[in-house]
Amino acid sequence: MTTLNNLPHKKEDRRTLRNNLTPAEAVLWNNLKSGQLNGRKFRRQHSIGEFILDFYCPQEKLAVELDGAGHFTASGNLHDAARTDYLNAAGIRVIRFENKVIWSDLESVLHSIENNFSAR
């Protein structure tokens, strides 16, 4: 089977992104790290194939993406659609939130993420 997770040639890109989180990513990470959300482990800036995910929960095969202004253009929408199709084909569910929702309603974001967990 082909390995898709954390390909070596994406290592520096992942490290750079981890060290330069957006303010919204930093706030969400503070609420996801160390199993704070129903004991689920999340990874930040985890790559699957050529795509680097903002947050990934391997136990749930769930990607959480935060979208800033660049995602709301025609090319951004096309890129996001292709990315989501690729990840879905790999068995990974993707949920997206606008950055501004982190500031206005973080609790509903966390609740929505929890609602995407499988019943275990």
Summary of the structure (lengths in Angstrom):
residues: 120
radius of gyration: 13.9
end to end distance: 27.1
largest distance: 42.5
contacts: 313
relative contact order: 0.16
helix: 51%
strand: 23%
